[in-house]
Amino acid sequence: MLVVDHHDLMRAGLVALVGAEPGLVVVGEAADGPAAVAQAARTRPDVILMEPALPGLDGARACARILSAAARARTARPRVLVLASSDADEQVGRAVHAGASGVLYKDVAPDRLLRALHVLAAGDCLFAPGVVRRLVAGGGPRSGGGTCAGTDAPGTAGASDAGPAPGLGVLTPRERQILGLVATGATNDEMAALLRVTEATVKSHLSRAMTKLGLVSRAQAVVLAYETGLVVPHRCRAGRGEPPLRPGTWVTGARHVGHGTRIT
């Protein structure tokens, strides 16, 4: 795991906390964006814990460069968990659109932070309550850098040079259907059972949809599905025969871990 924070005391505390947790190993640390990019290339961490307000290169651009570099090298794409202050909506939105896999706020309890790191290490995405709703309300730029989830196909654009994402009109009806199901928290095997196709077929449709839309993670797919109105928050779980979520946790209709929302 790579820990990135420009405050020396905060970074030292995170390194000590993570380093003491069974199953988690700190392989490096960085105090700014350029150092984070260099350390990620050198250490190839599975998970990166990163604040969005970094000197030299902000968290969103650092995230995009890290993921793009992994794609070019055809190595595993690290999962980036953004640890942000509560007033950093714009920075958080840019980091998610650049490919971050999770967001927590700095007032999170230590045990919940550690649990979130385990969730990302297992391959899931996780957001603090309300994050996706705030991102949908605030909008923000998208990046096409990195790789599409579930594929090894590299992207080419970075956060600084990516244009607006195409509209949903570029998708086939099946691709739109699968994108909507992803936004409700459905896993690949659940979608395959519902649509009566193989899991490989689901992955293929999802990969093509994400490539067409310039998305690099399922987290981005969820945000886009809500931004475009493809999925209506208060209806998404009802569409899957499930009861409504409690206020403050309705955002994605996905699985929930502690006080966060997990997207699988």
Buried (B, 14 or more C-beta within 10 A) or exposed (E): BBBBBBEEEBBEBBBEBBEEBEEBEBBBBBBBBBBBBBBBBEBBBBBBBBBBBBEBBBBBBBBBBBBBBBBBEEEEBBBBBBBBBEEBBBBBBBBBBBBBBBBBBEEBEEEBBBBBBBBBBEEBBBBBBBBBBBBBEEEBBBBBBBBBBBBEEBBEBBBBEBEEBEEBEBBEEBBBBBBBBBBBBBBBEBBBEBBEBEBEBBBBBBBBBBBBBBBBBBBBBBBBBBBBEBBEBEEBBEEBEEEBBEEEBBBBBBBBBBBBBBBB
